[in-house]
């Protein structure tokens, strides 16, 4: 059984999601669109000062790009890939989200904030 055999909806929905995530990823990779990052968007001004906004945008944009590539591969090869690969793809996207959160809370913090916590 292939992915195409298990698909219930129209293909245009997947392509629309792919295009939307691609646009959001490009916006974030360019260093703009920090208003799209939920935790950063709702943080207080004092909390926002602890993070490098451009680095955070690029990290989230790269994570979205990885998820977008997984979606593209799944859609392009739906007639060939086994249906069990859907679960693996979901786990990969979940792992990608975890990596984004970890990197966002480590390398995206400003250096002086990281140094203060070590003391």
N, C-alpha and C positions, 0 to 999 in steps of 0.2 A: 504494500500500500504506500502510495506517495503522498506528498503534501497536497498536491492538487486534488487527490481523492477525498481528502478531509476538509477541504475548503468549502464553506457555505456561502460566503458573500461574494460580491463582485470584486474584480481585480483593481478597479479604479480606487477603491478605498485604501488598499495597501500602497498604491502609487501616490495617493494624496498624502498619506502619513509620511512616506519616504521623502517627498518634496518638502513638506512642512518641517520635518526634523533637519533636513539638509539646509534649509534657509536659516533656521535657528542656530544650527551649528556654525554656519559661515558668519553669522552676526556675532556670535560669541567668540569665535576664533580671531575675529578682527579686533577684539578687545572692547567691543561695545556690547550693549545689552545686559548690563549688570542688573537691570531691573527685572530680568527674567529669572534670576536665581532667587528662589523663594526664601531661603534662610538669610541671605545677604540683604534681600529687599526688605524684610521685616525687622532686621536688626536695628538697634539704636545707633546713633551717630558715633558714640564712644566705641561700640563693638565693631562698627565698620572700619574704624581707623586701625584696627589690629590686622586687617587683611590687605593684601595687594590686589586691588580690584582687577587690574589687567591680567594678572597671573591667574586669578580665580576664574575670570571669564574664559581664558584660553584652556584651562583645565577642564571646565565643564563643556566647552565647545569640542574639545578632543574626545571626551567621553561620549558625547552625543554623536560625533562622527563615527566612532566605533560601532555604536548601536545602529546607526544608519547603514553602515556597510553590511552588518549582519542581516538587517531587514532586506537590503538589496539582493544579497546572495540567496536568501530564502525565496524571494519572489522570482528571480531570474531562473532558478533551477528547481522550481516547485514540481515540475514533471519528472524530475530525476531523483531528487532527494527523498529519503524515506520519511514517513510521518513521525517516526520516533525522534527525528532531528529537531522537531519543534520544541520539545522539552529541553534539549541540549542548548538550543539557541536562547531559550528563556533563561536558563541558568547562566549563560555567557553574558547576557544583558544585565542580569542581576549582579553578577560579579563585577561588571563594568561600572555599575552604579556604586557599588561598595568602594571600588578603587577611586572613583571621583570624590566620594565623601572623605575618604582617608587622605587623599592628596590635598583636597580643599582645606582640611584642618591641620595639615602639616606644612607642606612646601609653600602654600599660598599665604601663610602668615608672614607679616613683616619681620625682618631679621631682628630688630631691636626687641620685639615682643617675645621672640623665641629665646633670646639671650636672657631676658629678665626672668623667665620661668626656671632657668637652670640654676640661678643663684639661690 
